[in-house]
Amino acid sequence: MNLKTLILAAGKGTRMKSDLPKVLHKVNGIPMIKKIIEVLDKLNSKENILILGHEKEMILDSLGDVHYVVQDKQLGTGHAIMMAEEQLKDYDGDIMVVCGDTPLLTSETLEKMYKKHRESGAVTTILTSIVEDPYGYGRIVKKNNLVSAIVEEKEATESEKEIKEINAGVYCFDSKKLFRALSKIEKHVEKDEYYLTDVISINVNNCEKVETYTLENNEEVLGVNSKVQLAEAEAVLRNRKNLDLMNNGVILIDPKNTYIEESVEIGADTVIYPGALLQGETTIGKNCEITGNTRILDSKIGNNVNIQSSVIKESILEQGVTIGPFAHIRPKSHLKEKVHIGNFVEVKKSVLETGVKAGHLTYLGDAEIGTDTNIGAGTITCNYDGKNKHKTKIGKNVFIGSDSMLVAPLDIGDGALTGAGSVITKDIPSNALGVTRSKQIIKKEWNKK
């Protein structure tokens, strides 16, 4: 495929009313500009070139190693393409131009558009859409089924305003003829800008063929210029994601109220209830059940896991784990097979081996806990001394009595147990009892005094 792409991403996006560059605003968990690049990568083009300007350093920090040119002064779309001429001076092929704020475009649409461009022999092909209310859009004027002009709203005649085919802002060009035409366009005085659409009139005046490819799904034409449009695009992508998951065997009880980001992967027959928020690089296995008000971020969840109304971040839950309700699994935690974490339990940077149980009201931080150990209600690993974090090691088949305070650093051997209400400050050998408890005193009739 002899194709390169140019991505327009230099604008300030003032209508977003944000310090963040417009193209870095996220849609369903991914910055708009990254979404566009992902779509274009599927075309297998030779090169994607970004045209950057406003806050280019911030964009480059987000994207990493990309090809780009700089438009220091934002003088319109035509001027933006001119900035890439030097980099493309030795290139003889096709150029596709897209905007960095159109995250709803699909690779299928762009592939079909490019195919028509090649097969038709056109020097320029424009992506268009048929809309019921075309107000504000550039109208596609045709003669003998070929484009004769793109007319903007304020310049359109009454008959041209009735045209419902509009410019969607994506183009395929013959590279050499594109830059030849750009050298002839003039600045529009009223806006002090060079318009890319003026290339079309030059093509037509040269008796060159200008074609269109009409969108099958009008929602793809949505450009994001405000927070309202950002929410609209987010809703569309979220719906696409949910439909894809359901078509691959995932059960969503109420898709409209289930929030699953682009990069999340879920296995067949997993049931997701409304209100769940699944984010980032999260993978979830088969036959799981995740109830509402659960948030999972950048975590790996095995098969047959049950999670009720809990928060899980940057952690691993292996097969058969049960969580919640109202548990908090913090980063760098690893819960192995059949671990049970109950209500109001917090786990941080800890490894819980197979079969560990912590049923209620417990904090486990910087801990290693052995197989089949039971953690009683109210247990706290006291891991922080005000300056440093220390580790608690608990062996297998240990019974930690309710309301135990385990003051780290601490090592509790296999088969040991602690008495309820104990503050444990010294290591406990295997199979031993550790208990610290004040003597109970009863003073009869004390309350009558």
ZAMARVEX-917480 format. One record per residue (C-alpha): residue in one letter; x, y, z. Coordinates in Angstrom, 2 decimals. Example, Ala and Ser with C-alpha at 12.3 -4.5 7.8 and 13.67 -1.06 7.14 Angstrom:
% residues 2
+---+---------+---------+---------+
! r !      xx !      yy !      zz !
+---+---------+---------+---------+
! A !   12.30 !   -4.50 !    7.80 !
! S !   13.67 !   -1.06 !    7.14 !
+---+---------+---------+---------+
This chain:
% residues 449
+---+---------+---------+---------+
! r !      xx !      yy !      zz !
+---+---------+---------+---------+
! M !    0.00 !    0.00 !    0.00 !
! N !    1.59 !    3.26 !   -1.19 !
! L !   -0.07 !    5.45 !    1.45 !
! K !    1.02 !    7.88 !    4.13 !
! T !   -1.26 !    9.69 !    6.54 !
! L !   -1.26 !   13.20 !    7.98 !
! I !   -3.03 !   13.80 !   11.29 !
! L !   -4.08 !   17.39 !   12.01 !
! A !   -3.42 !   18.00 !   15.72 !
! A !   -2.02 !   21.53 !   16.01 !
! G !   -5.10 !   23.46 !   17.14 !
! K !   -5.69 !   24.99 !   20.57 !
! G !   -9.20 !   23.60 !   21.02 !
! T !  -10.37 !   26.72 !   22.87 !
! R !  -13.97 !   25.50 !   23.08 !
! M !  -12.83 !   22.60 !   25.29 !
! K !  -12.01 !   25.19 !   27.98 !
! S !   -9.15 !   23.11 !   29.31 !
! D !   -5.40 !   23.32 !   29.95 !
! L !   -5.10 !   19.87 !   28.37 !
! P !   -4.63 !   19.83 !   24.57 !
! K !   -7.88 !   18.84 !   22.91 !
! V !   -6.48 !   15.71 !   21.26 !
! L !   -5.29 !   14.34 !   24.63 !
! H !   -8.78 !   14.30 !   26.12 !
! K !   -9.81 !   10.70 !   26.63 !
! V !  -12.72 !    8.92 !   24.97 !
! N !  -13.62 !    5.67 !   26.69 !
! G !  -10.22 !    5.51 !   28.36 !
! I !   -7.94 !    6.43 !   25.46 !
! P !   -6.72 !    9.88 !   24.29 !
! M !   -8.42 !   10.89 !   21.04 !
! I !   -5.13 !   11.15 !   19.19 !
! K !   -4.12 !    7.63 !   20.25 !
! K !   -7.48 !    6.31 !   19.11 !
! I !   -6.96 !    7.85 !   15.66 !
! I !   -3.43 !    6.41 !   15.43 !
! E !   -4.73 !    2.93 !   16.37 !
! V !   -7.32 !    3.15 !   13.60 !
! L !   -4.76 !    4.32 !   11.03 !
! D !   -2.28 !    1.62 !   12.03 !
! K !   -4.76 !   -0.96 !   10.77 !
! L !   -4.43 !    0.52 !    7.28 !
! N !   -0.77 !   -0.57 !    7.16 !
! S !    0.24 !    2.82 !    5.76 !
! K !    3.93 !    3.53 !    5.28 !
! E !    3.98 !    6.36 !    7.82 !
! N !    1.68 !    8.33 !   10.12 !
! I !    2.82 !   11.96 !   10.45 !
! L !    1.34 !   14.22 !   13.11 !
! I !    1.07 !   17.95 !   12.52 !
! L !    1.55 !   19.49 !   15.96 !
! G !    1.52 !   23.00 !   17.35 !
! H !   -0.22 !   23.95 !   20.59 !
! E !    1.33 !   22.15 !   23.59 !
! K !    3.26 !   19.83 !   21.28 !
! E !    5.61 !   18.78 !   24.10 !
! M !    2.70 !   17.49 !   26.17 !
! I !    1.36 !   15.52 !   23.21 !
! L !    4.77 !   14.03 !   22.44 !
! D !    5.22 !   13.04 !   26.11 !
! S !    1.94 !   11.15 !   25.89 !
! L !    2.60 !    9.44 !   22.56 !
! G !    6.28 !    8.62 !   22.78 !
! D !    8.16 !    7.93 !   19.54 !
! V !    6.11 !    9.32 !   16.63 !
! H !    6.80 !   11.09 !   13.36 !
! Y !    5.71 !   14.73 !   13.36 !
! V !    6.12 !   18.19 !   11.92 !
! V !    5.39 !   21.49 !   13.63 !
! Q !    2.88 !   24.18 !   12.68 !
! D !    4.04 !   27.08 !   14.86 !
! K !    1.33 !   29.46 !   13.66 !
! Q !   -2.15 !   28.03 !   13.24 !
! L !   -3.07 !   29.51 !    9.85 !
! G !   -5.63 !   26.95 !    8.77 !
! T !   -5.80 !   23.41 !    7.47 !
! G !   -4.09 !   24.21 !    4.17 !
! H !   -1.18 !   25.80 !    6.00 !
! A !   -0.95 !   22.74 !    8.29 !
! I !   -0.45 !   20.41 !    5.30 !
! M !    2.17 !   22.77 !    3.87 !
! M !    4.27 !   22.13 !    6.98 !
! A !    4.70 !   18.49 !    5.87 !
! E !    5.86 !   19.30 !    2.34 !
! E !    9.57 !   19.23 !    3.12 !
! Q !    9.28 !   15.83 !    4.82 !
! L !    7.30 !   14.43 !    1.88 !
! K !    9.21 !   16.05 !   -0.98 !
! D !   10.64 !   12.72 !   -2.19 !
! Y !    7.40 !   10.79 !   -1.70 !
! D !    5.26 !    9.85 !   -4.69 !
! G !    2.09 !    8.13 !   -3.57 !
! D !   -1.18 !    8.80 !   -1.79 !
! I !   -1.78 !   10.90 !    1.30 !
! M !   -4.75 !   10.51 !    3.61 !
! V !   -5.57 !   13.52 !    5.80 !
! V !   -7.56 !   13.06 !    9.01 !
! C !   -8.26 !   15.22 !   12.04 !
! G !   -6.98 !   14.31 !   15.50 !
! D !  -10.35 !   15.11 !   17.06 !
! T !  -12.45 !   12.53 !   15.16 !
! P !  -12.19 !    9.43 !   17.37 !
! L !  -15.28 !    7.71 !   15.94 !
! L !  -13.77 !    6.99 !   12.53 !
! T !  -13.25 !    3.29 !   11.88 !
! S !  -10.53 !    1.52 !    9.96 !
! E !  -13.22 !   -0.23 !    7.88 !
! T !  -14.50 !    3.13 !    6.61 !
! L !  -11.02 !    4.43 !    5.81 !
! E !  -10.07 !    1.19 !    4.04 !
! K !  -13.19 !    1.40 !    1.84 !
! M !  -12.56 !    5.06 !    1.12 !
! Y !   -8.97 !    4.42 !    0.09 !
! K !  -10.00 !    1.46 !   -2.06 !
! K !  -12.46 !    3.67 !   -3.95 !
! H !   -9.80 !    6.36 !   -4.30 !
! R !   -7.41 !    3.90 !   -5.94 !
! E !   -9.99 !    2.20 !   -8.14 !
! S !  -11.62 !    5.43 !   -9.36 !
! G !   -8.39 !    7.06 !  -10.49 !
! A !   -9.33 !   10.29 !   -8.73 !
! V !   -6.65 !   12.80 !   -7.71 !
! T !   -8.72 !   13.60 !   -4.61 !
! T !  -11.37 !   11.65 !   -2.72 !
! I !  -13.46 !   13.27 !    0.01 !
! L !  -15.21 !   11.45 !    2.84 !
! T !  -18.80 !   12.71 !    2.95 !
! S !  -21.96 !   12.14 !    4.92 !
! I !  -25.67 !   12.59 !    4.24 !
! V !  -27.32 !   14.50 !    7.10 !
! E !  -30.84 !   15.80 !    7.61 !
! D !  -29.66 !   19.11 !    9.06 !
! P !  -26.50 !   20.20 !    7.20 !
! Y !  -26.36 !   23.67 !    8.77 !
! G !  -22.79 !   24.78 !    9.45 !
! Y !  -21.14 !   22.14 !    7.27 !
! G !  -19.41 !   22.52 !    3.92 !
! R !  -21.79 !   21.31 !    1.17 !
! I !  -20.61 !   18.92 !   -1.54 !
! V !  -21.65 !   20.34 !   -4.92 !
! K !  -21.61 !   17.79 !   -7.75 !
! K !  -21.84 !   17.75 !  -11.51 !
! N !  -22.19 !   14.47 !  -13.38 !
! N !  -21.71 !   12.64 !  -10.03 !
! L !  -18.28 !   14.19 !   -9.50 !
! V !  -17.38 !   16.95 !   -7.07 !
! S !  -17.37 !   20.41 !   -8.59 !
! A !  -16.98 !   22.40 !   -5.35 !
! I !  -17.15 !   22.44 !   -1.57 !
! V !  -19.20 !   25.43 !   -0.48 !
! E !  -19.13 !   26.68 !    3.12 !
! E !  -22.35 !   27.67 !    4.90 !
! K !  -21.84 !   31.44 !    4.79 !
! E !  -20.96 !   31.34 !    1.08 !
! A !  -23.73 !   28.96 !   -0.02 !
! T !  -26.68 !   30.03 !   -2.14 !
! E !  -30.19 !   29.10 !   -1.06 !
! S !  -30.21 !   26.11 !   -3.41 !
! E !  -26.79 !   24.98 !   -2.19 !
! K !  -27.97 !   25.17 !    1.41 !
! E !  -30.54 !   22.49 !    0.53 !
! I !  -27.75 !   20.00 !   -0.25 !
! K !  -27.57 !   17.31 !    2.45 !
! E !  -24.22 !   15.77 !    1.48 !
! I !  -21.55 !   17.39 !    3.64 !
! N !  -17.76 !   17.34 !    3.95 !
! A !  -16.62 !   15.00 !    6.75 !
! G !  -13.08 !   16.41 !    6.79 !
! V !  -11.15 !   13.31 !    5.66 !
! Y !   -9.36 !   13.30 !    2.32 !
! C !   -7.22 !   11.11 !    0.07 !
! F !   -4.86 !   12.97 !   -2.26 !
! D !   -2.30 !   12.25 !   -4.93 !
! S !    0.72 !   13.64 !   -3.05 !
! K !    2.43 !   15.46 !   -5.91 !
! K !   -0.78 !   17.11 !   -7.12 !
! L !   -1.74 !   18.01 !   -3.55 !
! F !    1.38 !   20.08 !   -2.92 !
! R !    1.23 !   21.56 !   -6.43 !
! A !   -2.30 !   22.78 !   -5.67 !
! L !   -1.34 !   24.02 !   -2.18 !
! S !    1.29 !   26.28 !   -3.75 !
! K !   -1.55 !   28.08 !   -5.56 !
! I !   -4.08 !   28.61 !   -2.77 !
! E !   -4.50 !   32.06 !   -1.26 !
! K !   -5.12 !   33.21 !    2.29 !
! H !   -8.74 !   33.98 !    3.21 !
! V !   -8.59 !   37.54 !    4.49 !
! E !  -11.53 !   37.32 !    6.88 !
! K !   -9.98 !   34.49 !    8.89 !
! D !   -6.32 !   34.95 !    7.95 !
! E !   -6.14 !   31.25 !    7.05 !
! Y !   -5.35 !   28.93 !    4.17 !
! Y !   -8.17 !   26.42 !    3.56 !
! L !   -7.37 !   22.86 !    2.50 !
! T !  -10.73 !   22.74 !    0.72 !
! D !   -9.41 !   25.29 !   -1.81 !
! V !   -7.36 !   22.42 !   -3.26 !
! I !  -10.65 !   20.97 !   -4.55 !
! S !  -11.46 !   24.00 !   -6.69 !
! I !   -7.93 !   23.91 !   -8.14 !
! N !   -8.38 !   20.20 !   -8.97 !
! V !  -11.68 !   20.95 !  -10.70 !
! N !  -10.28 !   23.92 !  -12.62 !
! N !   -7.52 !   21.62 !  -13.87 !
! C !  -10.20 !   19.15 !  -15.05 !
! E !   -8.95 !   16.58 !  -12.53 !
! K !  -11.27 !   13.97 !  -11.10 !
! V !  -12.55 !   14.56 !   -7.53 !
! E !  -14.56 !   11.69 !   -6.02 !
! T !  -16.47 !   11.09 !   -2.78 !
! Y !  -16.91 !    8.14 !   -0.47 !
! T !  -20.11 !    8.45 !    1.57 !
! L !  -20.20 !    7.24 !    5.17 !
! E !  -22.48 !    4.35 !    5.97 !
! N !  -22.73 !    5.43 !    9.63 !
! N !  -23.12 !    9.17 !   10.21 !
! E !  -21.93 !    9.02 !   13.82 !
! E !  -18.38 !    8.61 !   12.51 !
! V !  -18.42 !   12.21 !   11.30 !
! L !  -18.61 !   13.64 !   14.83 !
! G !  -15.68 !   15.91 !   15.60 !
! V !  -14.99 !   16.72 !   19.25 !
! N !  -14.78 !   20.45 !   19.90 !
! S !  -16.38 !   20.70 !   23.35 !
! K !  -16.89 !   18.69 !   26.53 !
! V !  -20.46 !   18.01 !   25.39 !
! Q !  -19.24 !   16.45 !   22.14 !
! L !  -16.59 !   14.57 !   24.11 !
! A !  -19.34 !   12.92 !   26.16 !
! E !  -21.27 !   12.10 !   22.97 !
! A !  -18.21 !   10.43 !   21.43 !
! E !  -17.54 !    8.57 !   24.67 !
! A !  -21.08 !    7.15 !   24.64 !
! V !  -20.69 !    5.93 !   21.06 !
! L !  -17.37 !    4.18 !   21.71 !
! R !  -18.64 !    2.66 !   24.93 !
! N !  -21.66 !    1.25 !   23.10 !
! R !  -19.41 !   -0.19 !   20.37 !
! K !  -17.23 !   -1.82 !   23.02 !
! N !  -20.19 !   -3.31 !   24.85 !
! L !  -21.70 !   -4.68 !   21.64 !
! D !  -18.38 !   -6.28 !   20.71 !
! L !  -18.09 !   -7.91 !   24.15 !
! M !  -21.65 !   -9.27 !   24.03 !
! N !  -21.10 !  -10.61 !   20.51 !
! N !  -18.12 !  -12.51 !   21.93 !
! G !  -20.03 !  -14.13 !   24.78 !
! V !  -19.92 !  -11.63 !   27.66 !
! I !  -23.21 !  -11.04 !   29.52 !
! L !  -23.99 !   -7.39 !   30.26 !
! I !  -27.18 !   -7.08 !   32.31 !
! D !  -27.68 !   -3.40 !   31.39 !
! P !  -25.22 !   -2.29 !   28.68 !
! K !  -26.26 !    1.37 !   28.79 !
! N !  -25.16 !    1.59 !   32.40 !
! T !  -22.00 !   -0.50 !   32.20 !
! Y !  -18.70 !    1.32 !   31.68 !
! I !  -15.97 !   -0.70 !   29.98 !
! E !  -12.96 !    1.02 !   28.43 !
! E !  -11.42 !    0.25 !   25.04 !
! S !   -8.47 !   -1.83 !   26.22 !
! V !  -10.37 !   -4.13 !   28.62 !
! E !  -10.61 !   -7.83 !   27.69 !
! I !  -13.30 !  -10.13 !   29.14 !
! G !  -13.87 !  -13.86 !   28.71 !
! A !  -17.08 !  -15.62 !   27.66 !
! D !  -19.96 !  -16.12 !   30.10 !
! T !  -18.69 !  -13.52 !   32.54 !
! V !  -21.62 !  -11.52 !   33.91 !
! I !  -21.23 !   -7.76 !   34.43 !
! Y !  -23.94 !   -5.92 !   36.36 !
! P !  -24.89 !   -2.25 !   35.84 !
! G !  -22.68 !    0.35 !   37.45 !
! A !  -19.42 !   -1.58 !   36.98 !
! L !  -16.42 !    0.50 !   35.83 !
! L !  -13.66 !   -1.52 !   34.13 !
! Q !  -10.63 !    0.48 !   33.07 !
! G !   -7.15 !    0.46 !   31.59 !
! E !   -5.18 !   -2.69 !   30.79 !
! T !   -7.60 !   -4.98 !   32.61 !
! T !   -8.21 !   -8.61 !   31.63 !
! I !  -11.02 !  -10.67 !   33.10 !
! G !  -11.41 !  -14.42 !   32.63 !
! K !  -14.40 !  -16.63 !   31.92 !
! N !  -17.43 !  -17.31 !   34.12 !
! C !  -16.81 !  -14.40 !   36.48 !
! E !  -19.49 !  -12.32 !   38.17 !
! I !  -18.95 !   -8.62 !   38.79 !
! T !  -21.67 !   -6.64 !   40.51 !
! G !  -22.42 !   -2.92 !   40.33 !
! N !  -20.31 !   -0.22 !   41.97 !
! T !  -17.17 !   -2.25 !   41.28 !
! R !  -14.15 !   -0.48 !   39.83 !
! I !  -11.28 !   -2.51 !   38.35 !
! L !   -8.20 !   -0.72 !   36.95 !
! D !   -5.14 !   -2.24 !   35.24 !
! S !   -5.67 !   -5.65 !   36.85 !
! K !   -5.65 !   -9.30 !   35.83 !
! I !   -8.67 !  -11.33 !   36.95 !
! G !   -8.75 !  -15.13 !   36.51 !
! N !  -11.65 !  -17.45 !   35.73 !
! N !  -14.61 !  -18.02 !   38.07 !
! V !  -13.92 !  -14.92 !   40.17 !
! N !  -16.75 !  -13.23 !   42.07 !
! I !  -16.42 !   -9.52 !   42.86 !
! Q !  -19.09 !   -7.57 !   44.71 !
! S !  -19.07 !   -3.76 !   44.92 !
! S !  -15.31 !   -3.40 !   45.42 !
! V !  -12.28 !   -1.48 !   44.13 !
! I !   -9.30 !   -3.32 !   42.59 !
! K !   -6.23 !   -1.53 !   41.22 !
! E !   -3.07 !   -2.88 !   39.56 !
! S !   -3.43 !   -6.33 !   41.11 !
! I !   -3.76 !  -10.01 !   40.21 !
! L !   -6.69 !  -12.19 !   41.28 !
! E !   -6.35 !  -15.85 !   40.37 !
! Q !   -9.05 !  -18.42 !   39.67 !
! G !  -11.90 !  -18.79 !   42.14 !
! V !  -11.16 !  -15.69 !   44.22 !
! T !  -14.13 !  -14.02 !   45.94 !
! I !  -14.08 !  -10.34 !   46.86 !
! G !  -16.40 !   -8.03 !   48.76 !
! P !  -18.69 !   -6.38 !   49.18 !
! F !  -16.85 !   -3.11 !   49.87 !
! A !  -13.30 !   -4.46 !   49.72 !
! H !  -10.31 !   -2.46 !   48.48 !
! I !   -7.48 !   -4.27 !   46.71 !
! R !   -4.69 !   -1.76 !   46.27 !
! P !   -1.73 !   -1.90 !   43.82 !
! K !    0.78 !   -4.76 !   43.73 !
! S !   -1.46 !   -7.24 !   45.48 !
! H !   -1.58 !  -10.86 !   44.35 !
! L !   -4.46 !  -13.04 !   45.50 !
! K !   -3.94 !  -16.68 !   44.55 !
! E !   -6.55 !  -19.36 !   43.91 !
! K !   -9.69 !  -19.43 !   46.08 !
! V !   -8.66 !  -16.56 !   48.33 !
! H !  -11.65 !  -14.96 !   50.05 !
! I !  -11.64 !  -11.26 !   50.91 !
! G !  -14.83 !  -10.13 !   52.62 !
! N !  -16.54 !   -6.87 !   53.44 !
! F !  -14.47 !   -3.83 !   54.46 !
! V !  -11.12 !   -5.55 !   53.96 !
! E !   -8.17 !   -3.63 !   52.49 !
! V !   -5.16 !   -5.35 !   50.92 !
! K !   -2.06 !   -3.44 !   49.82 !
! K !    1.13 !   -4.76 !   48.17 !
! S !    0.59 !   -8.24 !   49.61 !
! V !    0.71 !  -11.84 !   48.42 !
! L !   -2.05 !  -14.12 !   49.71 !
! E !   -1.47 !  -17.78 !   48.92 !
! T !   -4.17 !  -20.29 !   47.96 !
! G !   -7.16 !  -20.50 !   50.26 !
! V !   -6.39 !  -17.52 !   52.53 !
! K !   -9.50 !  -16.03 !   54.14 !
! A !   -9.96 !  -12.52 !   55.52 !
! G !  -13.67 !  -12.15 !   56.06 !
! H !  -14.20 !   -8.73 !   57.55 !
! L !  -12.84 !   -5.39 !   58.76 !
! T !   -9.16 !   -6.05 !   58.15 !
! Y !   -6.07 !   -4.29 !   56.79 !
! L !   -3.31 !   -6.36 !   55.20 !
! G !   -0.38 !   -4.26 !   53.97 !
! D !    3.10 !   -5.36 !   52.90 !
! A !    2.27 !   -8.91 !   53.91 !
! E !    3.02 !  -12.46 !   52.77 !
! I !    0.36 !  -14.91 !   53.94 !
! G !    0.60 !  -18.67 !   53.53 !
! T !   -1.85 !  -21.27 !   52.25 !
! D !   -5.18 !  -21.77 !   54.08 !
! T !   -4.46 !  -19.17 !   56.75 !
! N !   -7.49 !  -17.53 !   58.37 !
! I !   -7.38 !  -13.85 !   59.30 !
! G !   -9.88 !  -12.88 !   61.99 !
! A !  -12.06 !   -9.77 !   61.92 !
! G !  -10.40 !   -6.51 !   62.90 !
! T !   -6.84 !   -7.67 !   62.21 !
! I !   -4.32 !   -5.00 !   61.22 !
! T !   -0.80 !   -5.45 !   59.93 !
! C !    0.90 !   -2.41 !   61.47 !
! N !    3.36 !   -1.94 !   58.62 !
! Y !    4.33 !    1.74 !   58.97 !
! D !    6.45 !    3.13 !   61.78 !
! G !    6.10 !    6.73 !   60.67 !
! K !    9.19 !    6.57 !   58.50 !
! N !    9.47 !    3.16 !   56.82 !
! K !    7.21 !    0.33 !   55.68 !
! H !    7.91 !   -3.13 !   57.14 !
! K !    6.83 !   -6.63 !   56.09 !
! T !    4.63 !   -9.12 !   57.92 !
! K !    5.19 !  -12.79 !   57.06 !
! I !    2.53 !  -15.30 !   58.09 !
! G !    2.93 !  -19.02 !   57.38 !
! K !    0.40 !  -21.57 !   56.19 !
! N !   -2.54 !  -22.88 !   58.24 !
! V !   -2.21 !  -20.01 !   60.70 !
! F !   -5.18 !  -18.74 !   62.71 !
! I !   -5.05 !  -15.02 !   63.45 !
! G !   -7.54 !  -14.20 !   66.20 !
! S !   -9.96 !  -11.30 !   65.85 !
! D !   -8.67 !   -7.81 !   66.60 !
! S !   -5.02 !   -8.83 !   66.42 !
! M !   -2.48 !   -6.03 !   65.87 !
! L !    0.55 !   -7.46 !   64.03 !
! V !    3.41 !   -4.99 !   64.46 !
! A !    5.90 !   -5.41 !   61.60 !
! P !    8.57 !   -6.50 !   60.95 !
! L !    7.10 !   -9.80 !   62.06 !
! D !    7.35 !  -13.50 !   61.19 !
! I !    4.61 !  -15.93 !   62.25 !
! G !    5.37 !  -19.61 !   61.61 !
! D !    3.21 !  -22.34 !   60.07 !
! G !    0.31 !  -23.56 !   62.18 !
! A !    0.65 !  -20.77 !   64.75 !
! L !   -2.24 !  -18.82 !   66.22 !
! T !   -2.80 !  -15.52 !   67.96 !
! G !   -5.28 !  -14.86 !   70.72 !
! A !   -8.08 !  -12.41 !   70.06 !
! G !   -7.23 !   -8.84 !   70.97 !
! S !   -3.47 !   -9.39 !   71.00 !
! V !   -0.79 !   -6.88 !   70.04 !
! I !    1.94 !   -9.08 !   68.56 !
! T !    5.39 !   -7.47 !   68.48 !
! K !    7.63 !  -10.57 !   68.49 !
! D !    7.97 !  -13.47 !   66.06 !
! I !    5.82 !  -16.54 !   66.79 !
! P !    7.34 !  -19.99 !   66.09 !
! S !    5.44 !  -22.64 !   64.14 !
! N !    2.51 !  -24.27 !   66.00 !
! A !    2.84 !  -21.80 !   68.90 !
! L !    0.27 !  -19.50 !   70.50 !
! G !    1.01 !  -15.80 !   70.67 !
! V !   -1.14 !  -13.79 !   73.03 !
! T !   -0.84 !  -10.46 !   74.82 !
! R !   -3.76 !   -9.55 !   77.00 !
! S !   -4.25 !   -7.48 !   80.15 !
! K !   -5.72 !   -9.27 !   83.14 !
! Q !   -9.49 !   -8.81 !   83.33 !
! I !  -10.61 !   -7.14 !   86.55 !
! I !  -14.18 !   -7.25 !   87.83 !
! K !  -15.28 !   -4.80 !   90.50 !
! K !  -18.69 !   -5.79 !   91.79 !
! E !  -21.34 !   -3.11 !   92.27 !
! W !  -18.99 !   -0.56 !   90.64 !
! N !  -21.66 !    0.98 !   88.46 !
! K !  -23.94 !    1.77 !   91.40 !
! K !  -21.32 !    4.15 !   92.78 !
+---+---------+---------+---------+
